[in-house]
Amino acid sequence: ELRTPTNAICGLSQVLLRDGTISESLRHEVVLPLFYSNRILQSMINDFIDYNENLRGSLSLQPTVTDLRKLMSELVEMAKYQASLKNIELQYHENVMSSSLVVLD
């Protein structure tokens, strides 16, 4: 199973993010990039599995209610770290929406 090691990394990074003894700089320079990079890897693995299921004709959509504000906030946090490595300032201004819940697969 491809996802097992990434699930372990995700769990460990979440524990480290909640650990109050870790400095903010370590959290932002090491733990957050680990967490977000792992999420990207998990997404790529899921896309690969979905692609193969589609080839076999066994792909089924699983609509999920998602908080768009939270998703965008996480994406911006992932990109901010990479941008900071290149001395680029990334800004994101959230528009107020009546509802931020959307259905995605």
Secondary structure, 3 states (H helix, E strand, C coil): CCHHHHHHHHHHHHHHHHCCCCCHHHHHHHHHHHHHHHHHHHHHHHHHHHHHHHHHCCCCCCCEEEEHHHHHHHHHHHHHHHHHHCCCCCCCCCCCCCCCEEEEC
